[in-house]
Amino acid sequence: MSLICGVGVYDCVGESKTKDYFLWREMIRRCYTHSVKLRTPNYKDCLVDDFFLVYSNFKSWVSNQLGYNQQGFQLDKDILVKGNKVYSPNTCVFVPKEINCLIIPRKSVRGEYPIGVTFDPKIGKFRSQMNAGGKKRHMGLFVNPEEAFLAYKEAKEAYIKEVANKWKDQIDPRVYEALMKYEVEITD
């Protein structure tokens, strides 16, 4: 038995090259490695539930999860519970990368305006835009940041529902439900 990052209990000899182990180790590294937290501020306050800190527990859980063996699916902790910072059996699910990237907070790169809003000094108006499928989608120009945000919010929520419907038959029903209810907030 050995420890990963001083907290994760690796209790299964000879499995350090398996997909299960890699997922488990990386989950722990994201939460307990100082350099990772500096590079990726979204993980600043993240933790791993006591149950998941033991590799054999994580291994038995992960093999029964919808999407686990699907190519391009990723382990997610905050789609079921918006803003969640704890990796646990009740909060983690596997989702396609497209869904995992839908609701990543970008506060550190956003600047002073709400999510989806930038100011265009050349024309003196606020621009509302979002990424959809790797392409920028413009919602228009507005006289104030609040109006620009509302246009972003409406478009982003509609896009999230579109993506949820695209993947509906391949994802955990809880993910689908969470995405259909998802609300973009000005503080996101």
Secondary structure as the mmCIF struct_conf table of DSSP 4:
data_model
#
loop_
_struct_conf.conf_type_id
_struct_conf.id
_struct_conf.beg_label_comp_id
_struct_conf.beg_label_asym_id
_struct_conf.beg_label_seq_id
_struct_conf.end_label_comp_id
_struct_conf.end_label_asym_id
_struct_conf.end_label_seq_id
STRN STRN1 SER A 2 ILE A 4
TURN_TY1_P TURN_TY1_P1 CYS A 5 VAL A 7
STRN STRN2 GLY A 8 TYR A 10
BEND BEND1 CYS A 12 CYS A 12
TURN_TY1_P TURN_TY1_P2 VAL A 13 GLY A 14
TURN_TY1_P TURN_TY1_P3 SER A 16 LYS A 17
BEND BEND2 THR A 18 THR A 18
HELX_RH_AL_P HELX_RH_AL_P1 LYS A 19 TYR A 32
HELX_RH_AL_P HELX_RH_AL_P2 HIS A 34 ARG A 39
HELX_RH_3T_P HELX_RH_3T_P1 PRO A 41 TYR A 43
TURN_TY1_P TURN_TY1_P4 LYS A 44 ASP A 45
STRN STRN3 LEU A 47 VAL A 48
TURN_TY1_P TURN_TY1_P5 ASP A 50 LEU A 53
STRN STRN4 VAL A 54 VAL A 54
HELX_RH_AL_P HELX_RH_AL_P3 TYR A 55 VAL A 62
TURN_TY1_P TURN_TY1_P6 SER A 63 ASN A 64
BEND BEND3 GLN A 65 GLN A 65
TURN_TY1_P TURN_TY1_P7 LEU A 66 ASN A 69
BEND BEND4 GLN A 70 GLN A 70
TURN_TY1_P TURN_TY1_P8 GLN A 71 GLY A 72
STRN STRN5 PHE A 73 ASP A 76
BEND BEND5 LYS A 77 VAL A 81
TURN_TY1_P TURN_TY1_P9 LYS A 82 GLY A 83
STRN STRN6 VAL A 86 TYR A 87
TURN_TY1_P TURN_TY1_P10 PRO A 89 THR A 91
STRN STRN7 VAL A 93 PRO A 96
HELX_RH_AL_P HELX_RH_AL_P4 LYS A 97 ASN A 100
TURN_TY1_P TURN_TY1_P11 CYS A 101 ILE A 103
HELX_RH_AL_P HELX_RH_AL_P5 LYS A 107 ARG A 110
BEND BEND6 GLU A 112 TYR A 113
HELX_LH_PP_P HELX_LH_PP_P1 PRO A 114 PRO A 114
TURN_TY1_P TURN_TY1_P12 ILE A 115 GLY A 116
STRN STRN8 VAL A 117 ASP A 120
TURN_TY1_P TURN_TY1_P13 PRO A 121 GLY A 124
STRN STRN9 LYS A 125 ALA A 132
TURN_TY1_P TURN_TY1_P14 GLY A 133 GLY A 134
STRN STRN10 LYS A 135 PHE A 142
BEND BEND7 VAL A 143 ASN A 144
HELX_RH_AL_P HELX_RH_AL_P6 PRO A 145 TRP A 167
HELX_RH_3T_P HELX_RH_3T_P2 LYS A 168 GLN A 170
BEND BEND8 ILE A 171 ILE A 171
HELX_RH_AL_P HELX_RH_AL_P7 PRO A 173 LYS A 181
TURN_TY1_P TURN_TY1_P15 ILE A 186 THR A 187
#
